[in-house]
Amino acid sequence: MTAQRLLAAVLIATAAAAATAQDTAYSVKGIAPAGVRMMYLFADGDTKADSAEVSGGTFAFSGTRPANALLALTDKRRGWHLFNDGTPVDIDLNRMTIKASPLNEKLFAVGRTMDSIDARGMALYAEFEQAQTDRSETGRRRQAELSRSMAALSDTMSQVALRLIRANRDNLIPVSLISTMARQLGLPTLRSVLDPAAPYYSHPALDWAKRLADNAERALGNRRPGLQFSDISLPDTTGTVRRLSEWCGRGGYVLIDFWASWCGPCRMEMPNVVANYSKYRSKGFSVVGISLDSNAEAWKKSIAAMQMEWPQLSDLKGWNSDAAALYSVRSIPASILVDGSGKIVAADLRGSRLGDKLKEIYGF
């Protein structure tokens, strides 16, 4: 799991403590990745991790946590989930081997499967960044090809996660997968895997995913499909104040795209937005970016680097953005697709879902 996926997921995945569960001793020791000086262990919703200094290439943690709590071991670059099932864990993060309970050994194998897909995604994105330096027609074709590959890989990750969830329905491994992939799975799939009959359903680390599934439409707030878009004024990259109504409700479909230069998942998704914009702009499709940046220079450099050839707005307030508050945006990337009359027709279209929706609209 990459650091971005880990640190976004770990604090959420461990966000609920099993207050009534019996405490169980844990022992986690091992060989740290080369060059790492500190290891960290999150558990039970603690926002501060236990830490262990790496000495002679090794580390060790011990303590007590509720039985079967979902632990997250990390070097702040990558992370590995473990269950606190009372069996000591001995892990070699250079050779990627583990000695633990059968459950944790199986969970480690599942994590390696997901990591391999993640690594392919990062490699594709590195290729895409390189291709962006080539402004020729050949370079543009390569960017479009890589964008499609990244969108397909995102879908593959969701499909593999779903397959692994279903294959492990009789144990706790889905807790790790659902905690990490809940938003990417999509609401209908998330609801299907949160089955009250499943033995993992009552695990406290899934409480936030249940709330997400139960309150998804309400949580969308002013992004809810069927509503009219809400207008707002924000500065563009020149400092000129513009209104969303300059683009929305004027006869063409508009994607209002929330992102930030510091957001890794946004950067991974942006080639997909660029490719769809290039494909459908001649049919009247447009995009308006709303950034949750606070640094104007980083914002503008990212716009140029990612070749985002559409209007960009930001009040440079970061997470305190007025637009984020108006549209109940609590994580990014986030988006709103508005039709020609200004009505919201979809929210948070990512990967192939964006292309599929636009194909449905434009017929190709």
ROGU-484795 format. One record per residue (C-alpha): residue in one letter; x, y, z. Coordinates in steps of 0.02 Angstrom, whole numbers, padded with zeros to 5 digits, always signed. Example, Ala and Ser with C-alpha at 12.3 -4.5 7.8 and 13.67 -1.06 7.14 Angstrom:
A+00615-00225+00390 S+00684-00053+00357 
! end
This chain:
M+00000+00000+00000 T+00072+00170-00045 A+00093+00302+00088 Q-00052+00404+00018 R-00172+00258+00024 L-00103+00202+00191 L-00109+00365+00286 A-00280+00408+00216 A-00344+00236+00260 V-00253+00187+00419 L-00322+00326+00528 I-00497+00291+00462 A-00481+00103+00467 T-00429+00106+00649 A-00547+00246+00694 A-00662+00146+00808 A-00603+00059+00964 A-00684-00099+01026 A-00711-00027+01197 T-00796-00182+01265 A-00675-00309+01187 Q-00556-00401+01302 D-00379-00333+01296 T-00253-00449+01214 A-00064-00435+01218 Y+00025-00404+01054 S+00205-00428+01001 V+00261-00363+00832 K+00446-00371+00788 G+00543-00379+00630 I+00668-00313+00505 A+00633-00137+00444 P+00644-00083+00261 A+00819-00029+00213 G+00859+00148+00268 V+00711+00166+00386 R+00751+00234+00560 M+00579+00233+00642 M+00428+00118+00633 Y+00252+00161+00692 L+00101+00062+00748 F-00075+00134+00742 A-00218+00051+00833 D-00393+00079+00900 G-00419+00254+00834 D-00263+00331+00910 T-00210+00480+00806 K-00036+00460+00879 A+00055+00300+00842 D+00165+00197+00953 S+00341+00218+00886 A+00495+00109+00889 E+00671+00158+00842 V+00754+00044+00716 S+00917-00023+00788 G+01030-00136+00689 G+00894-00146+00558 T+00765-00218+00678 F+00617-00152+00777 A+00495-00216+00908 F+00325-00167+00979 S+00231-00241+01125 G+00077-00194+01224 T-00108-00231+01240 R-00255-00185+01131 P-00431-00254+01113 A-00441-00429+01042 N-00439-00430+00851 A-00410-00243+00840 L-00348-00192+00668 L-00168-00135+00687 A-00073-00036+00556 L+00115-00053+00549 T+00200+00083+00445 D+00365+00167+00405 K+00264+00320+00345 R+00295+00269+00164 R+00209+00101+00158 G+00096+00009+00277 W+00036-00164+00327 H-00122-00214+00420 L-00122-00345+00557 F-00254-00412+00676 N-00217-00418+00862 D-00261-00602+00881 G-00136-00644+01019 T-00007-00732+00909 P+00163-00646+00898 V+00210-00570+00731 D+00385-00582+00658 I+00397-00487+00494 D+00540-00456+00372 L+00498-00301+00269 N+00649-00322+00156 R+00612-00500+00103 M+00426-00472+00126 T+00398-00627+00232 I+00299-00652+00392 K+00281-00778+00532 A+00116-00754+00622 S-00055-00832+00644 P-00134-00909+00488 L-00253-00761+00482 N-00114-00630+00482 E-00008-00729+00360 K-00156-00734+00242 L-00190-00548+00269 F-00007-00510+00228 A-00025-00606+00064 V-00183-00509+00023 G-00091-00347+00058 R+00050-00396-00059 T-00078-00430-00196 M-00152-00256-00176 D+00021-00177-00163 S+00072-00252-00330 I-00075-00165-00415 D-00034-00004-00324 A+00147-00014-00384 R+00089-00034-00564 G-00017+00122-00543 M+00129+00223-00478 A+00238+00162-00622 L+00105+00213-00748 Y+00090+00384-00669 A+00279+00407-00678 E+00269+00366-00863 F+00126+00488-00884 E+00225+00628-00802 Q+00368+00592-00921 A+00250+00589-01071 Q+00185+00761-01021 T+00354+00835-01067 D+00324+00785-01248 R+00204+00914-01323 S+00200+00829-01493 E+00051+00733-01561 T+00143+00572-01519 G+00162+00631-01340 R-00022+00675-01327 R-00071+00503-01393 R+00044+00422-01265 Q-00035+00525-01125 A-00209+00471-01179 E-00154+00289-01185 L-00078+00299-01011 S-00232+00387-00945 R-00342+00245-01006 S-00222+00120-00928 M-00229+00206-00759 A-00419+00214-00762 A-00426+00028-00806 L-00303-00013-00667 S-00410+00081-00542 D-00557-00027-00594 T-00448-00182-00582 M-00400-00137-00404 S-00583-00123-00355 Q-00624-00288-00440 V-00479-00379-00356 A-00527-00306-00187 L-00706-00364-00212 R-00648-00538-00263 L-00538-00550-00108 I-00678-00488+00004 R-00795-00622-00062 A-00661-00757-00051 N-00633-00716+00133 R-00812-00694+00185 D-00788-00819+00327 N-00649-00722+00416 L-00594-00545+00463 I-00487-00503+00310 P-00628-00402+00227 V-00612-00278+00372 S-00442-00224+00303 L-00499-00219+00122 I-00661-00126+00153 S-00576-00002+00268 T-00448+00039+00135 M-00558+00031-00020 A-00730+00089+00040 R-00737+00249-00063 Q-00662+00170-00218 L-00783+00022-00216 G-00932+00134-00249 L-01090+00145-00145 P-01190-00004-00215 T-01042-00122-00197 L-00999-00054-00025 R-01176-00087+00033 S-01170-00264-00037 V-01011-00312+00057 L-01072-00236+00221 D-01180-00388+00248 P-01248-00405+00426 A-01237-00594+00408 A-01049-00589+00377 P-00937-00629+00526 Y-00834-00471+00498 Y-00984-00354+00495 S-00978-00309+00681 H-00793-00264+00682 P-00778-00086+00750 A-00655-00034+00614 L-00801-00044+00491 D-00910+00080+00586 W-00855+00226+00478 A-00889+00126+00317 K-01064+00088+00380 R-01093+00272+00413 L-01028+00311+00240 A-01149+00186+00162 D-01297+00241+00269 N-01271+00427+00251 A-01195+00439+00077 E-01335+00535-00004 R-01357+00651+00144 A-01169+00676+00153 L-01168+00737-00027 G-01263+00891+00031 N-01273+01015-00113 R-01187+00888-00228 R-01338+00773-00224 P-01401+00723-00398 G-01566+00805-00441 L-01524+00972-00359 Q-01482+01131-00453 F-01299+01179-00439 S-01260+01312-00309 D-01172+01465-00378 I-01017+01536-00295 S-00885+01668-00333 L-00699+01625-00326 P-00539+01700-00395 D-00457+01623-00549 T-00269+01607-00574 T-00255+01792-00617 G-00349+01846-00462 T-00505+01892-00560 V-00665+01842-00468 R-00772+01724-00573 R-00939+01638-00544 L-00982+01457-00579 S-01135+01519-00671 E-01020+01583-00809 W-01006+01400-00861 C-01145+01302-00775 G-01325+01307-00835 R-01279+01375-01006 G-01327+01228-01114 G-01177+01112-01099 Y-01124+00979-00974 V-00995+01041-00847 L-00887+00940-00728 I-00848+01040-00570 D-00686+00957-00514 F-00619+00976-00336 W-00433+00939-00319 A-00268+01004-00248 S-00087+01003-00302 W-00037+00910-00143 C-00168+00773-00166 G-00090+00611-00234 P-00256+00528-00281 C-00304+00689-00374 R-00145+00681-00476 M-00179+00498-00515 E-00356+00538-00571 M-00317+00697-00669 P-00254+00610-00828 N-00426+00527-00839 V-00511+00697-00827 V-00391+00769-00957 A-00426+00625-01078 N-00615+00643-01062 Y-00605+00831-01082 S-00504+00810-01241 K-00627+00680-01308 Y-00788+00777-01276 R-00743+00962-01275 S-00794+00980-01457 K-00969+00922-01405 G-00986+01060-01277 F-00917+00968-01125 S-00817+01079-01007 V-00728+01067-00840 V-00707+01195-00702 G-00572+01156-00574 I-00590+01209-00393 S-00429+01188-00297 L-00410+01162-00110 D-00233+01230-00118 S-00164+01364-00005 N-00004+01395-00103 A-00035+01492-00263 E+00131+01445-00343 A+00107+01258-00315 W-00071+01272-00381 K-00020+01359-00542 K+00130+01246-00572 S+00020+01091-00556 I-00108+01161-00678 A+00029+01183-00808 A+00116+01017-00770 M-00044+00916-00786 Q-00102+01012-00941 M-00270+01059-00867 E-00335+01168-01007 W-00494+01229-00922 P-00542+01367-00799 Q-00467+01352-00626 L-00535+01435-00469 S-00475+01442-00289 D-00487+01553-00137 L-00323+01472-00078 K-00398+01429+00092 G-00355+01244+00084 W-00484+01138+00176 N-00567+01299+00233 S-00618+01333+00052 D-00788+01415+00039 A-00830+01302-00107 A-00784+01145-00009 A-00901+01200+00130 L-01041+01243+00008 Y-01031+01074-00078 S-00993+00966+00076 V-00825+00911+00006 R-00732+00818+00143 S-00613+00716+00035 I-00536+00740-00137 P-00540+00708-00280 A-00725+00750-00284 S-00832+00806-00430 I-01005+00860-00485 L-01074+00834-00660 V-01200+00969-00707 D-01314+00962-00860 G-01357+01105-00978 S-01496+01168-00866 G-01384+01173-00713 K-01454+01015-00633 I-01333+00896-00549 V-01340+00727-00635 A-01197+00635-00546 A-01066+00657-00411 D-00892+00588-00381 L-00868+00503-00550 R-00692+00428-00552 G-00598+00311-00666 S-00704+00227-00797 R-00865+00289-00716 L-00831+00463-00785 G-00800+00398-00961 D-00951+00283-00952 K-01065+00424-00901 L-01002+00539-01039 K-01019+00399-01166 E-01199+00378-01109 I-01228+00565-01134 Y-01137+00591-01299 G-01159+00420-01379 F-00977+00375-01410 
! end
